[in-house]
């Protein structure tokens, strides 16, 4: 297909001169024949038109379907050894059959070479030593970006561009995605042909993972990531230094396998960890060993402070068994400023608040805030000794807040116990037990009144100090049941008792089934004695069942809530700062009324599932009133938020704890474990540079008695201590060496004593290759306090590369000594991770450039309308035509006319 374009259209205006040419020619025709004038005018018109066409600068564009093709051949070590020769034979056959207009070959691995023919590709020099020079192609790497970009110069302009990539698509260097964008911009279509891997049955060690912050003698899980091409049995060994630390016989699955080894590093410092694999039928031994250098931290040193005079060492012994250094001290020892020297974490176990001197608490705060130390607080029966930790300096450090224990003269309590006929028998007995349970919770200075009511209230125990409790117990035990129920009159009695009270807390606990006479101002259809009430409930229940309705509790009609009824009396109680909770008892109590009374009274509503629960509910409500946060009930801890601190501890299958202290988490804290009612059990927070942890049960043979022999006990606390222990603040020089491909990256961070970045340093590192001469590499500043150097690596091997910092401007010898040296193991090149062909990448590359994955040869050469376009300027031809016609015009006008006539006559 051909098209013509013009550069400008203004010359078309010159065509308006054509009529003028004819007019002038006609006026000057005197003495000239008509034929001569006409011929000359036609020639001049044609010349003018040719000049106009030349000024338009037309260009002819023609599309060509001829193909320019470049074959990009991967010859790296990850592809099958026979694949390059087979691919070159295929290229020769394809070229012979389809005869592209232009054909080139790119051979690549670590870098690429563009050659003109298949024969030239066969003659290229190769190496697997990891150091390519003088055009030698290094097969120890795959640089897809280099191979694809090298194809562009081989594509002829003006032709359809085709690139055939013969590769496994697994790059170890370069950025093939960047090359794809360049190919799209150039209009080059890529047709990818997957290459087979170098070995069909191979297993290799992909990576070794050691948990960060690993300490000496700590039990840790070292993970080896092993990749296998097939399902095969294998032996995997973990070697620390020169000692085999663990070995496992496993069956590898195709793909990535994770093999874990529980180990303990015997000492602190830099150590090399090696994983060796021996798989059945393995075809490549070069990638069977991988070595990594790890930094093992020293054992943390904990100061264990036990509040009990008996000095239980349960936790101290458990931590010692986990490889943690433990020093045991008393609260008096904290007064010594030297007690925290060399310690990483302090554990306070069931200490009394009044046993910690102000100076000791301030020293603990500075230890955590300024030195990055850890503080672990474990509760116990002494947590609320004397005034407790509420609003104390210790509480300010912790992730929770404590509720202060109420003073003894802060509570006046009235129990309203229903003694009507509906409460006779077992119910009146559990009511007595509930009153006695409440009495047991109170201290001698608390004031208690017990009022038994039916139609009228009856004083059982007058509102007075509990004292020795014996007299009150005798009075409570004499209660009997009779009469009808009138809750309103009972509330009036409680109001009478509590209105004059000066206590900080004035509270009522109402025990009843709620089936009561109407209050004054209320309306009710009828009043039913107890037996009739029961019969009515039975009839109503039968009617609902016949209608198919839900079997809801039936009750006698209740008084409407009027201002002069229950809401009115409850409003008066609340205005007098008197609160009320209710406990519903009976088979079908009026739960709605009892809940409303508790809601109006700003208290809580309890509903019993059985009569036996009544004493327990009274005790719970009394403890709530007293703000007694020590809860001595069995429970099983539940994980609320997972953390590495809890790793490997099975709380669901572990034993129960027997008690805890109720607290509230601070907004900045993380709650990891919860007790009953989602109250925090294990919480943590950061304080300054350090961390504080609160465990709200104890760690000894009271609440945690069943935990002491549980394997999770020692593991949990070892992990809590290590996670909380003092860490390196980063002051001075922190540096490391990592590998990416065939390059080592040295990264260094320099901080000052104030935590600020140290800029303007000139650090250098001495690099000693295996068996080679040391060389010095300068680190350049890349960010505030950040310095970096890039060092090319030579051939891989078992011997590590050594890196040593050198003293220089801004770095002292002492800092360099503390920083130590580093080693980098380059066991085998990444090229020998013999992964299957990366089909997703090859498919994406082909589709994004308009090609196809795994095409037939015919599909590569099929015209796709993307041929090149050739452009030919036409203005020179137009200008030449104008000149030729102009000369012909001169010839016609200047030649003798007679000759012209004679020529005309002779013309047949």
Secondary structure, 3 states (H helix, E strand, C coil): CEEEEECCCHHHHHHHHHHHHHHHHHHCCCCCCHHHHHHHHHHHHHHHHHHHHHHCCEEEEEECCCEEEEEEEECCCCECCCHHHHHHHHHHHHHHHHCCCEEEEEEECCCEEEECCHHHHHCCCEECCCCCCCCCEECCCCEHHHHHHHHHCCCCCCCEEEEEEEECCCCCECCHHHHHHHHHHHCCEEEEEECCECCCCCEEEEEEECCCCCECCCEEEEEEEEEECCCEEEEEEEEECCEEEEEEEEEECCEEEEEEEEEECCCCEEEEEEEEEEECCCCCCCCCEEEEEEEEECCCEEEEEECCCCCCCHHHHHHHHCCCEEEEECHHHHHCHHHHCCCCEEEEECCCHHHCCHHHHHHHHHHHHCCCCEEEEECCCCCCCCCCCCCCHHHHHCCEEECCCCCCCCEEEEEEEECCHHHCCHHHHHHHHHHHHHHHHCCCCCEEEEEEECCCEEEEEEEEECCCCHHHHHHHHCCCCCCCCCHHHHHHHHHHHHCCCCCCEEEEEEEECCCCCCCCCCCCCCCCCHHHHHHHHHHHHHHHHHHCCCCCCCCCCCCCCCCCCHHHHHHHHHHCCEEEEEEECCCCCCHHHHHHHHHHCCCCEEECCCHHHHHHHHHHHHHHHHCCCEECCCECCEECCCCHHHCCCCCCCCCCECCEECEEECCCCEEEEECHHHCEEEEEEEECCEEEEEECCCCCCCCCHHHCCCHHHHHHHHHHHHHHCCCCCCCEEEEEEEEECCEEEEEEEEECCCCCECCCCCCEEEEECCCCCCEEEECEEEECCEEEEEEECCCCCCCCEEEEEECECCECHHHHHHHCCEEECCCCCHHHCCCCCCHHHHHHHHHHCCCCECCCHHHHHCCCCCCCEEEEECHHHHHHHHHHHHHHHHHHHHCCHHHHHHHHHHCC
